[in-house]
């Protein structure tokens, strides 16, 4: 009779531990690119697959972050706005600002090391 409560307690504790572990997500690496002085700072970055790139507009004027291949587009970003994109495939991604086409940048994505 004493074994049943102990087994029940162990089962409940184990179930709780599984929920806690499952509820703790892994943070993806993040890199920030500021938009400042009508330029992407830095204009070229190299990252690993799975990295999130966050662009932040520090200029008074609106800008976009638009992939040349159409794979991502921020829409208009006002001063202080951010745009996030996760790069899941290796490759070279060129982007520009639709409002100011002379503003250009490149993201080089390499396979993440195991």
C-alpha positions in Angstrom: 0.0 0.0 0.0 2.9 2.4 0.7 4.4 1.8 -2.8 1.4 3.3 -4.6 1.7 6.8 -3.2 5.4 6.9 -3.7 5.0 5.8 -7.4 2.3 8.4 -7.9 4.5 11.2 -6.4 7.4 10.1 -8.6 5.1 10.1 -11.7 3.8 13.6 -10.9 7.3 15.0 -10.2 8.6 13.5 -13.5 5.7 14.9 -15.5 6.3 18.3 -14.0 10.0 18.2 -14.9 9.1 17.3 -18.5 6.8 20.3 -18.8 9.4 22.7 -17.5 12.1 21.4 -19.9 9.6 21.5 -22.8 8.6 25.1 -22.0 12.2 26.4 -22.1 12.9 27.4 -25.7 16.4 27.7 -27.1 17.4 31.2 -28.1 18.5 31.7 -31.7 21.7 33.7 -32.2 20.9 37.3 -33.1 22.8 40.0 -35.0 21.8 43.6 -35.3 22.3 45.9 -38.3 21.6 49.6 -37.7 20.2 51.8 -40.5 22.0 55.1 -39.9 23.1 58.0 -42.2 21.3 56.4 -45.2 23.4 53.3 -44.9 23.2 49.8 -43.5 25.9 49.5 -40.8 27.5 47.0 -41.5 26.8 46.7 -45.2 28.0 43.0 -45.3 27.7 40.4 -42.5 28.4 36.7 -42.3 26.3 34.6 -40.0 25.4 30.9 -39.4 22.2 29.3 -40.4 19.4 29.8 -37.9 20.6 33.3 -37.0 18.1 36.1 -36.6 19.1 39.4 -38.1 17.4 42.5 -36.6 17.6 45.8 -38.6 16.8 49.0 -36.7 16.2 52.3 -38.4 18.0 55.1 -36.6 17.3 57.7 -39.3 14.6 60.3 -39.3 13.4 59.2 -42.7 11.7 55.8 -43.5 13.6 52.9 -45.0 12.9 49.3 -46.1 15.0 46.1 -45.9 14.1 44.4 -49.1 15.7 41.2 -50.5 16.7 41.4 -54.1 15.4 37.9 -54.6 12.1 38.8 -52.9 12.6 36.4 -49.9 12.0 39.1 -47.3 10.7 42.7 -47.1 10.3 44.8 -44.0 7.8 47.3 -45.5 8.3 50.8 -44.3 10.3 51.3 -41.1 10.0 54.6 -39.3 12.6 55.9 -36.9 13.1 53.4 -34.1 11.3 50.6 -35.9 12.9 47.1 -36.2 12.6 44.2 -38.7 13.6 40.6 -37.9 14.4 37.8 -40.3 15.7 34.3 -39.6 18.1 32.9 -42.2 17.6 29.2 -42.3 19.4 28.3 -45.6 23.0 28.9 -46.5 23.6 31.4 -49.3 24.2 35.1 -50.1 21.3 37.4 -49.7 21.5 40.9 -51.2 19.1 43.5 -50.0 18.4 47.2 -50.5 16.1 50.1 -49.4 13.2 50.6 -51.8 12.9 54.3 -50.8 16.7 54.9 -51.3 18.0 52.2 -53.8 21.6 53.3 -53.3 21.4 51.8 -49.8 22.6 48.2 -50.2 23.6 45.3 -48.0 24.6 41.7 -48.0 24.0 38.8 -45.6 26.2 35.7 -46.2 24.8 32.7 -44.5 27.1 29.7 -43.8 26.1 26.3 -42.5 26.0 26.2 -38.7 28.8 24.2 -37.2 27.7 21.2 -35.1 
